[in-house]
Amino acid sequence: MITSRLKSGASLPEFTRSATPSIGSLALRLPWTRWPAFIIVALIGLAVRLPHLGARPMHTDEAINGYIVGQLLQGEAFTYDPQDRHGPALAALALPLARMQGAKSFSDLTESELRTTSVAAGTITILLFGAAAEMFGVVPCLLAALLFAVAPLPVYYDRYFIHESLFCAATFALILSSWRSFNRRSVGYAALAGACVALMVACKETAILHLFALTVAALVSNVWDLRGKSFTKSFRLGPLLAGVSTFLALIVILFTWFGRNWKSFFALERVAPNVFARSTGQGHEHPFWYFGKLLVSGWSGGVLVGLACFGLFIAFRKRDASAYQFLAYYGLIVAAIYSLIPYKTPWLALNLWLPLALLAAMSVESIWSMAETRFGHRAAVLSFGIPAMLLGLLIVHDTRQRVFLAPVEESNPYAYAHTSDDILSLPSEIADAARREGINTPRIAVIASDPWPLPWYLRQFQQVGFWQPGQQVPAADFYITSTEAADQYAGTLRGFRPDFFGSRPGVLILLWLPEGK
């Protein structure tokens, strides 16, 4: 597996530090001052992510994930289908969090309860930068953590109940644990690396792409380090066995849902074919430059990408086996893979943000060092402080605009086929109409080829059925149809009047209410 390749074929040596002690190197000698700083940054990130967590409508993918958690709350086992669902890791983390917040069934769940899972994963990612200080340096890690804490793209998708935040945290933890395992010959960190690989696979099928990129980056960046050395001297059987056995144990536990559903485990054989089939687009085709355009968007995106590109230049210019060179190779390979395959969704860019934030932070530290060397400390503070403050203001503007003021607007590039605010009033309109008609338990029939996210918004009603257009539908008190299905059921809908709701951009649904009663 990939864990063994990382451990046996490559090392990620320590980041080369400058001869002159910097604030970062001094802080590194005092870990008791380092961790409080990263904890404060993580708390800032948490404070930015929590407000109005339930205000944004549920995206279709969030609604499906919420439905899965609802099934688990009712005692069902997780069923893995690589064609329609991702792995069980998100549900495994969300289930205890939902129970801790008092949820006992699907109808009990709220948007805030579910999104708390992604907020927790994003906060853990910020904290992991503290553990990365030995690998990438204290100051760059602190700056990268701050970027992750407040920048618009990480904040936006860390408030989304999808797998991406957890996947990003697992990827970062894999990089750190693999590096420590190899450099310390540690069995414990090897086992942790194996657990991280299992978590990535149990999150998303795109783990295959990231593990390939990590392996190639580790091998290529360490060509310099392996010159004149024996490969076998770097190999240790104990860490390899610890990593592989932990990976296998967790995969079996998660994909069988603790031994209750072995069919899901054997469905793993269909992962690779489905990944390649899905990569062709399946309705999510976008051009090669899609992620580049997304990352440079807004007031701050171009500056951050520019800093990351400068960091790339510095990493490759040194031509050594530094951790940053590994990171640069990994970032470029992942960006190339995501750009080359037609299938693209904007939340995949969160995976690009991990190398982007670290490379941008490293370039900031390098620019600071150059300015301090050339102009002196006082002049450097003045010349550096003003641009840094301006960049901070640009980031705050973008986060405020995209996360809080216009989270579902079509002009927001992070909002992808997002559920409209309009649908929030649909459940209350049904409840009010039922109350007026004296119906205690309304029967609701939904007729649409793609009913999501309606199961989420109708979860409070006890009698709700879903039918595909063309199927025979029983009598109901209320009907909800797509515009196409409405024409097919003209006879059934006689005596009902339609009310239009925007479901997603360009998609309307019709709520059919009893007429004249």
C-alpha positions as CSV (number, residue, x, y, z in Angstrom):
1,M,0.0,0.0,0.0
2,I,1.0,3.6,-0.3
3,T,2.0,3.8,3.4
4,S,4.7,1.3,2.8
5,R,6.0,3.1,-0.2
6,L,6.3,6.3,1.6
7,K,8.1,4.7,4.4
8,S,10.4,2.4,2.4
9,G,11.2,4.5,-0.6
10,A,11.5,8.0,0.5
11,S,12.3,10.4,3.3
12,L,11.1,13.8,4.0
13,P,14.1,15.5,5.7
14,E,13.9,18.5,7.9
15,F,13.2,21.9,6.4
16,T,16.5,23.7,5.8
17,R,16.8,26.6,8.2
18,S,18.7,29.7,7.8
19,A,22.0,30.3,9.7
20,T,20.6,33.4,11.4
21,P,18.2,32.5,14.2
22,S,14.8,33.8,13.4
23,I,11.7,34.3,15.5
24,G,10.4,31.0,14.2
25,S,13.5,29.0,15.1
26,L,13.6,30.5,18.5
27,A,9.9,29.6,19.0
28,L,10.7,26.1,17.8
29,R,13.0,25.6,20.8
30,L,10.1,26.5,23.1
31,P,7.2,24.2,22.3
32,W,5.3,25.3,25.3
33,T,5.0,28.7,23.6
34,R,4.3,27.2,20.2
35,W,1.2,25.2,20.9
36,P,-0.7,27.9,22.7
37,A,-0.3,30.1,19.6
38,F,-1.7,27.3,17.3
39,I,-4.5,26.7,19.7
40,I,-5.4,30.4,19.7
41,V,-5.4,30.3,15.9
42,A,-7.6,27.1,15.9
43,L,-10.1,28.9,18.2
44,I,-10.2,31.8,15.8
45,G,-11.0,29.4,13.0
46,L,-13.7,27.8,15.1
47,A,-15.2,31.2,16.0
48,V,-15.3,32.1,12.3
49,R,-16.9,28.8,11.3
50,L,-19.7,28.5,13.9
51,P,-21.9,31.6,13.4
52,H,-25.2,31.1,11.6
53,L,-24.2,27.5,10.8
54,G,-27.7,26.5,10.0
55,A,-28.8,29.5,8.0
56,R,-27.6,28.3,4.5
57,P,-30.0,25.9,2.8
58,M,-28.8,22.3,2.6
59,H,-27.0,21.4,-0.7
60,T,-28.2,18.2,-2.3
61,D,-25.0,16.4,-1.2
62,E,-25.4,17.6,2.3
63,A,-29.0,16.4,2.3
64,I,-28.0,12.9,1.1
65,N,-25.3,12.7,3.8
66,G,-27.9,13.9,6.4
67,Y,-30.3,11.2,5.2
68,I,-27.5,8.5,5.7
69,V,-26.9,9.7,9.2
70,G,-30.7,9.6,9.8
71,Q,-30.7,5.9,8.7
72,L,-27.8,5.1,11.1
73,L,-29.6,6.9,14.0
74,Q,-32.5,4.5,13.4
75,G,-30.2,1.5,13.8
76,E,-29.5,0.6,10.2
77,A,-26.0,-0.3,9.1
78,F,-24.1,1.8,6.6
79,T,-24.4,0.6,3.0
80,Y,-21.6,1.5,0.7
81,D,-22.3,2.0,-3.0
82,P,-19.2,3.4,-4.8
83,Q,-21.5,4.5,-7.7
84,D,-23.8,6.8,-5.6
85,R,-22.1,7.3,-2.2
86,H,-18.8,8.0,-0.7
87,G,-17.3,6.0,2.2
88,P,-18.5,5.7,5.7
89,A,-15.9,8.0,7.5
90,L,-18.1,11.1,7.5
91,A,-21.1,9.3,8.9
92,A,-19.0,7.5,11.4
93,L,-17.8,10.8,12.8
94,A,-21.2,12.6,12.5
95,L,-23.2,9.9,14.2
96,P,-21.8,10.3,17.7
97,L,-21.7,14.0,17.4
98,A,-25.4,14.1,16.4
99,R,-26.3,11.8,19.3
100,M,-24.3,14.0,21.7
101,Q,-26.5,16.9,20.5
102,G,-29.7,15.0,21.2
103,A,-30.7,13.7,17.8
104,K,-32.4,10.3,17.8
105,S,-33.9,10.1,14.3
106,F,-33.7,11.7,10.9
107,S,-36.4,14.2,11.7
108,D,-34.5,15.3,14.8
109,L,-31.4,16.4,12.8
110,T,-30.7,20.0,12.1
111,E,-28.3,21.7,9.7
112,S,-26.1,23.0,12.5
113,E,-25.8,19.5,14.1
114,L,-24.6,17.9,10.9
115,R,-22.3,20.7,9.9
116,T,-20.6,20.6,13.3
117,T,-18.8,17.5,12.0
118,S,-17.1,19.5,9.2
119,V,-16.3,22.4,11.5
120,A,-14.6,20.0,13.8
121,A,-12.5,18.5,10.9
122,G,-11.5,21.9,9.7
123,T,-10.5,23.0,13.2
124,I,-8.3,19.8,13.5
125,T,-6.7,20.7,10.2
126,I,-5.7,24.1,11.7
127,L,-4.3,22.4,14.8
128,L,-2.3,20.0,12.6
129,F,-0.2,22.9,11.4
130,G,1.2,23.0,15.0
131,A,2.4,19.4,14.6
132,A,3.9,20.3,11.2
133,A,6.2,23.0,12.6
134,E,9.2,20.6,12.8
135,M,8.7,19.7,9.1
136,F,7.9,23.1,7.6
137,G,9.0,25.6,10.2
138,V,7.1,27.4,12.9
139,V,6.4,30.8,11.3
140,P,5.2,29.4,7.9
141,C,3.0,26.9,9.7
142,L,1.5,29.6,11.9
143,L,0.8,31.8,8.9
144,A,-0.6,28.9,7.0
145,A,-2.8,28.0,10.0
146,L,-4.1,31.6,10.1
147,L,-4.9,31.5,6.4
148,F,-6.8,28.3,6.9
149,A,-8.6,29.8,9.8
150,V,-10.0,32.9,8.1
151,A,-9.6,32.6,4.3
152,P,-12.9,32.2,2.4
153,L,-12.5,28.9,0.7
154,P,-11.5,26.8,3.8
155,V,-14.1,28.5,5.9
156,Y,-16.9,28.0,3.3
157,Y,-16.3,24.3,2.8
158,D,-15.6,23.6,6.5
159,R,-19.2,24.7,7.0
160,Y,-20.5,22.2,4.4
161,F,-21.6,18.7,5.5
162,I,-19.6,16.9,2.9
163,H,-16.5,14.7,3.1
164,E,-13.9,17.2,1.9
165,S,-12.9,18.8,5.2
166,L,-12.3,15.4,6.9
167,F,-10.4,14.2,3.8
168,C,-8.2,17.2,3.9
169,A,-7.4,16.7,7.6
170,A,-6.6,13.0,7.0
171,T,-4.3,13.8,4.1
172,F,-2.4,16.4,6.2
173,A,-2.1,13.9,9.1
174,L,-0.8,11.2,6.7
175,I,2.0,13.6,5.4
176,L,3.0,14.4,9.0
177,S,2.8,10.9,10.4
178,S,4.7,9.4,7.4
179,W,7.4,11.9,7.8
180,R,7.8,11.3,11.5
181,S,7.6,7.5,11.1
182,F,10.5,7.5,8.5
183,N,12.7,10.0,10.3
184,R,12.2,8.4,13.8
185,R,11.8,4.8,12.6
186,S,8.6,4.9,14.7
187,V,6.2,2.0,14.7
188,G,3.6,4.2,16.4
189,Y,3.7,6.9,13.7
190,A,3.6,4.2,11.0
191,A,0.4,2.8,12.5
192,L,-1.0,6.4,12.6
193,A,-0.1,6.8,8.9
194,G,-1.9,3.5,8.1
195,A,-4.9,4.8,10.0
196,C,-4.8,8.1,8.0
197,V,-4.7,6.2,4.7
198,A,-7.7,4.1,5.8
199,L,-9.6,7.3,6.8
200,M,-8.8,8.9,3.4
201,V,-10.1,5.8,1.6
202,A,-13.2,5.7,3.8
203,C,-13.8,9.4,3.0
204,K,-13.6,9.6,-0.7
205,E,-12.6,7.5,-3.7
206,T,-10.3,10.3,-4.8
207,A,-7.9,9.0,-2.2
208,I,-6.5,6.9,-5.0
209,L,-5.4,10.1,-6.8
210,H,-3.9,11.7,-3.7
211,L,-2.0,8.5,-2.7
212,F,-0.5,8.3,-6.2
213,A,0.5,12.0,-6.0
214,L,2.0,11.6,-2.5
215,T,4.0,8.6,-3.6
216,V,5.4,10.2,-6.7
217,A,6.2,13.5,-4.8
218,A,8.0,11.6,-2.1
219,L,10.0,9.5,-4.6
220,V,10.9,12.4,-6.9
221,S,11.8,14.9,-4.2
222,N,14.0,12.4,-2.4
223,V,16.1,11.4,-5.4
224,W,18.6,14.0,-4.1
225,D,18.5,12.4,-0.6
226,L,19.0,8.8,-1.8
227,R,22.1,9.5,-3.9
228,G,24.9,7.3,-2.7
229,K,22.7,5.7,-0.1
230,S,21.5,2.1,0.1
231,F,17.8,1.8,-0.2
232,T,17.7,-1.3,2.0
233,K,19.3,0.6,4.9
234,S,16.3,2.9,4.9
235,F,13.8,0.0,5.0
236,R,12.3,-1.1,8.3
237,L,9.9,-4.1,8.5
238,G,8.3,-3.2,11.8
239,P,6.9,0.2,10.8
240,L,5.8,-1.3,7.5
241,L,3.8,-4.1,9.2
242,A,2.3,-1.6,11.7
243,G,1.1,0.7,8.9
244,V,-0.3,-2.0,6.7
245,S,-2.0,-3.9,9.6
246,T,-3.6,-0.8,11.0
247,F,-4.8,0.2,7.5
248,L,-6.4,-3.2,6.9
249,A,-8.0,-3.4,10.3
250,L,-9.7,0.1,10.0
251,I,-10.8,-0.6,6.4
252,V,-12.6,-3.8,7.5
253,I,-14.1,-2.1,10.6
254,L,-15.4,0.9,8.7
255,F,-16.6,-0.7,5.5
256,T,-18.4,-3.6,7.2
257,W,-19.8,-1.0,9.6
258,F,-18.3,-2.8,12.6
259,G,-19.0,-6.3,11.1
260,R,-22.7,-5.7,10.3
261,N,-22.6,-5.4,6.5
262,W,-19.9,-7.3,4.7
263,K,-21.5,-6.6,1.3
264,S,-20.2,-3.0,1.6
265,F,-16.7,-4.3,2.1
266,F,-16.8,-6.4,-1.1
267,A,-18.1,-3.3,-3.0
268,L,-14.6,-1.9,-2.6
269,E,-13.6,-3.9,-5.7
270,R,-15.8,-1.5,-7.8
271,V,-14.0,1.7,-6.5
272,A,-11.3,2.0,-9.1
273,P,-13.6,1.4,-12.2
274,N,-16.1,3.9,-10.8
275,V,-13.4,6.5,-10.1
276,F,-12.3,6.4,-13.7
277,A,-15.9,6.4,-15.0
278,R,-16.8,9.4,-12.9
279,S,-13.6,11.3,-13.9
280,T,-15.1,11.6,-17.4
281,G,-17.5,14.2,-16.1
282,Q,-21.0,12.8,-15.6
283,G,-22.6,16.2,-15.8
284,H,-19.8,18.0,-13.9
285,E,-17.5,18.7,-16.8
286,H,-15.5,21.9,-16.6
287,P,-12.4,23.2,-18.5
288,F,-8.8,22.7,-17.6
289,W,-8.4,26.2,-16.0
290,Y,-11.5,25.8,-13.7
291,F,-9.6,25.5,-10.4
292,G,-7.1,28.1,-11.4
293,K,-9.9,30.6,-12.0
294,L,-11.6,29.6,-8.8
295,L,-8.5,30.0,-6.7
296,V,-7.6,33.5,-8.0
297,S,-11.2,34.8,-7.7
298,G,-12.2,37.4,-5.2
299,W,-10.1,40.3,-3.9
300,S,-7.5,38.1,-2.2
301,G,-7.3,35.0,-4.4
302,G,-4.8,36.4,-6.9
303,V,-2.4,37.6,-4.2
304,L,-2.4,34.3,-2.3
305,V,-1.9,32.3,-5.5
306,G,0.9,34.7,-6.5
307,L,2.6,34.1,-3.1
308,A,2.2,30.3,-3.5
309,C,3.8,30.5,-7.0
310,F,6.7,32.4,-5.5
311,G,7.0,29.7,-2.8
312,L,7.1,27.1,-5.6
313,F,9.9,29.0,-7.3
314,I,11.9,29.1,-4.0
315,A,11.3,25.4,-3.3
316,F,12.5,24.2,-6.8
317,R,15.4,26.7,-6.9
318,K,17.0,25.1,-3.8
319,R,17.1,21.7,-5.6
320,D,17.4,19.9,-2.3
321,A,15.2,17.3,-0.5
322,S,13.4,19.7,1.7
323,A,9.9,19.2,2.9
324,Y,8.9,22.1,0.8
325,Q,10.2,20.5,-2.4
326,F,8.1,17.4,-1.6
327,L,5.1,19.7,-0.9
328,A,5.7,21.5,-4.2
329,Y,5.7,18.3,-6.2
330,Y,2.6,17.0,-4.4
331,G,0.7,20.3,-5.0
332,L,1.6,20.4,-8.7
333,I,0.7,16.7,-9.3
334,V,-2.6,17.0,-7.5
335,A,-3.4,20.2,-9.3
336,A,-2.5,18.7,-12.7
337,I,-4.7,15.6,-12.0
338,Y,-7.7,17.6,-10.9
339,S,-7.3,20.0,-13.9
340,L,-6.8,17.3,-16.5
341,I,-9.8,15.2,-15.6
342,P,-13.1,16.6,-16.8
343,Y,-15.0,16.0,-13.6
344,K,-14.7,19.1,-11.4
345,T,-16.6,20.4,-8.4
346,P,-15.4,23.5,-6.5
347,W,-15.0,21.8,-3.1
348,L,-12.2,19.7,-4.5
349,A,-10.1,23.0,-4.4
350,L,-9.9,22.6,-0.6
351,N,-7.3,19.8,-1.3
352,L,-5.3,22.3,-3.3
353,W,-5.4,24.8,-0.5
354,L,-3.2,22.7,1.8
355,P,0.0,23.1,-0.3
356,L,-1.1,26.5,-1.4
357,A,-1.3,27.9,2.1
358,L,2.0,26.4,3.2
359,L,3.9,27.6,0.1
360,A,2.3,31.1,0.3
361,A,3.3,31.2,4.0
362,M,6.9,30.1,3.2
363,S,7.2,32.8,0.6
364,V,6.0,35.4,3.1
365,E,8.7,34.3,5.5
366,S,11.3,34.5,2.7
367,I,10.2,37.9,1.6
368,W,10.4,39.1,5.3
369,S,13.9,37.7,5.7
370,M,15.1,39.4,2.5
371,A,13.5,42.7,3.5
372,E,15.0,42.5,7.0
373,T,18.5,41.7,5.6
374,R,18.4,44.5,3.1
375,F,16.7,47.3,4.9
376,G,17.0,46.5,8.6
377,H,14.4,45.3,11.1
378,R,12.6,48.6,11.6
379,A,12.3,49.5,7.9
380,A,11.2,45.9,7.2
381,V,8.4,46.1,9.8
382,L,7.1,49.3,8.1
383,S,7.4,48.1,4.5
384,F,6.0,44.7,5.4
385,G,3.3,45.5,7.8
386,I,1.2,47.7,5.5
387,P,0.9,45.2,2.7
388,A,0.2,42.4,5.2
389,M,-2.6,44.5,6.8
390,L,-4.1,45.2,3.3
391,L,-4.0,41.5,2.5
392,G,-5.7,40.7,5.7
393,L,-8.5,43.2,4.9
394,L,-8.9,41.6,1.4
395,I,-9.3,38.2,3.0
396,V,-11.8,39.4,5.5
397,H,-13.8,41.0,2.8
398,D,-13.9,37.8,0.7
399,T,-14.8,35.6,3.7
400,R,-17.6,38.0,4.8
401,Q,-19.0,38.3,1.3
402,R,-18.9,34.6,0.2
403,V,-19.5,32.8,3.5
404,F,-22.0,35.1,5.3
405,L,-23.6,37.6,2.9
406,A,-24.0,35.7,-0.3
407,P,-23.4,32.0,0.4
408,V,-25.9,30.7,-2.2
409,E,-25.8,33.4,-4.8
410,E,-25.0,32.4,-8.4
411,S,-22.3,35.0,-8.4
412,N,-20.5,33.1,-5.6
413,P,-18.1,30.7,-7.3
414,Y,-18.1,28.4,-4.2
415,A,-21.9,27.8,-4.4
416,Y,-22.2,25.0,-6.9
417,A,-25.8,24.1,-8.0
418,H,-26.8,25.2,-4.6
419,T,-30.3,24.8,-3.1
420,S,-32.1,28.1,-3.2
421,D,-33.3,30.1,-0.2
422,D,-36.8,29.8,-1.8
423,I,-37.2,26.2,-0.7
424,L,-36.9,27.1,3.0
425,S,-40.5,28.2,3.1
426,L,-41.9,25.1,1.4
427,P,-42.3,22.9,4.6
428,S,-44.1,25.8,6.5
429,E,-46.4,26.4,3.6
430,I,-47.5,22.7,3.6
431,A,-47.9,22.8,7.4
432,D,-50.0,26.0,7.2
433,A,-52.2,24.6,4.4
434,A,-52.7,21.3,6.3
435,R,-53.7,23.3,9.4
436,R,-56.2,25.3,7.4
437,E,-57.7,22.2,5.9
438,G,-57.9,20.3,9.2
439,I,-55.4,17.6,8.1
440,N,-53.5,16.3,11.1
441,T,-51.1,14.0,9.1
442,P,-50.8,15.2,5.6
443,R,-50.0,12.8,2.8
444,I,-47.4,14.2,0.5
445,A,-46.5,12.7,-2.9
446,V,-43.3,13.8,-4.6
447,I,-43.0,13.1,-8.3
448,A,-39.6,13.9,-9.7
449,S,-36.7,12.1,-11.3
450,D,-34.3,13.9,-8.9
451,P,-36.1,14.8,-5.7
452,W,-33.1,15.9,-3.6
453,P,-32.9,17.8,-1.3
454,L,-36.7,17.4,-0.7
455,P,-36.3,14.4,1.6
456,W,-34.4,16.7,4.0
457,Y,-37.0,19.5,3.9
458,L,-39.9,17.0,4.3
459,R,-38.4,15.0,7.1
460,Q,-40.8,16.4,9.7
461,F,-43.8,14.9,7.9
462,Q,-44.7,11.3,8.7
463,Q,-46.4,10.4,5.4
464,V,-44.1,11.2,2.4
465,G,-43.6,9.1,-0.7
466,F,-41.4,9.6,-3.7
467,W,-42.1,8.4,-7.2
468,Q,-40.4,8.6,-10.5
469,P,-42.4,10.3,-13.4
470,G,-44.5,7.7,-15.2
471,Q,-45.2,5.7,-12.0
472,Q,-48.7,5.3,-10.7
473,V,-49.1,7.6,-7.7
474,P,-51.7,7.0,-4.9
475,A,-54.1,9.8,-3.7
476,A,-52.4,12.4,-1.6
477,D,-53.3,15.7,0.2
478,F,-50.3,17.5,-1.4
479,Y,-48.2,16.9,-4.4
480,I,-44.8,18.1,-5.3
481,T,-43.7,17.7,-8.9
482,S,-41.0,18.7,-11.3
483,T,-42.2,21.0,-14.1
484,E,-41.9,18.1,-16.6
485,A,-43.8,15.6,-14.4
486,A,-46.7,18.1,-13.9
487,D,-48.0,17.6,-17.5
488,Q,-48.1,13.8,-17.1
489,Y,-50.3,14.0,-14.0
490,A,-52.9,16.6,-15.2
491,G,-55.8,14.3,-14.2
492,T,-54.4,13.6,-10.7
493,L,-53.7,17.3,-10.1
494,R,-57.2,18.5,-11.1
495,G,-58.5,20.3,-8.1
496,F,-55.1,21.5,-7.0
497,R,-53.4,24.8,-7.6
498,P,-49.6,25.1,-8.1
499,D,-47.1,27.2,-6.2
500,F,-43.7,27.6,-7.7
501,F,-40.4,27.2,-5.7
502,G,-36.9,27.6,-7.0
503,S,-35.0,24.4,-6.0
504,R,-31.6,25.2,-7.6
505,P,-30.5,27.7,-10.2
506,G,-32.7,27.0,-13.3
507,V,-34.7,24.3,-11.6
508,L,-38.3,24.8,-10.5
509,I,-40.6,22.5,-8.5
510,L,-44.3,22.9,-8.0
511,L,-46.2,22.4,-4.8
512,W,-49.8,21.5,-5.5
513,L,-52.2,22.7,-2.8
514,P,-55.9,21.8,-2.5
515,E,-57.8,24.4,-4.5
516,G,-60.6,26.4,-3.0
517,K,-60.8,24.8,0.3
